[in-house]
Amino acid sequence: MDLQAMRRLFEVGALSEAIIAPAPMESGAWVLMVERRDGLLEHMTVARTDRQKIYKSLESVRADAERVGFRKVTLQVA
């Protein structure tokens, strides 16, 4: 799900939580996931693709979570 789609779901109250987690198979990289109210997890994707977006810094992933509308995030470290 890309940024624009996440933002729309956030605005209608369909998202409950933002989660930052280590990117699988990528050292020092991060992914952004959101939990929907129905319990499903969605990954942030690169715009207009199904490719999962990989972030190189915590600051950049945090900034995207804020652009979606979240004011707090959960950070997974393992």
N, C-alpha and C positions, 0 to 999 in steps of 0.2 A: 504494500500500500504506500503510495507516495505521499509527500508532505501535504499537498492540497487535499487529498482524500482524507487524511488523518485530521486535518484542521476542520473539515466539514463535519466529520463524526464527533469531534470534540465539542463543536458548537451546539450540536443537538443533544449532547449528554450521553453519547453512546460509548465513550471511553472512560475507564475507571482509574487507570494507572499507567505511568510510563516507566519502563525498565531499561537501564543501561547495563549491558553484559559484554564480557569479552567476546570478540569475534572468534568463531571456531577456526582453527588452523591458521590463525594470523597473530603473531606475537605483537603485543602493544597496540592492538586495534580493537575497536568497539562497534557494537551494533545497538540500534534503538528498537525496542519492541513496545507495543502498547497492549494492554489488556482491555478487551471489550467488556461491556456489562454482561454479555452472555457467556463470558468465561474464555472466549477464544483469544489467542495471542496472534498479533499481526506484526510483521517486521517492516521497518521503513525500507522502501525500495528506491532505487534510482528513478527519477522522473520518467514516466511513460515506458517503463520496463518492468520485468518481474525479478530483476537482479537485486539482491539484498545490498543495501548501502553500507559500506564499511567506512568507519571514521578513524582517523589517525590520532585524534586527541580527544580527551574527555570534554574539553571546552567546546569543540565543534559539535559533538553529539548533544551536549547540554543545550547549546544554542538552538538546535533543531527541535528539541523537546519543548523549549520555550516558544518557538515559532508555532508549534501545534497549539499551544495554549496552557501547557502544564507549568505550574509554579514550583512543583517538587517532583523528584524522580527517585526511584529505587535503584541503587547501584549494586549489582551482583559482582562479586570478586572471584568466584570460582564456578 
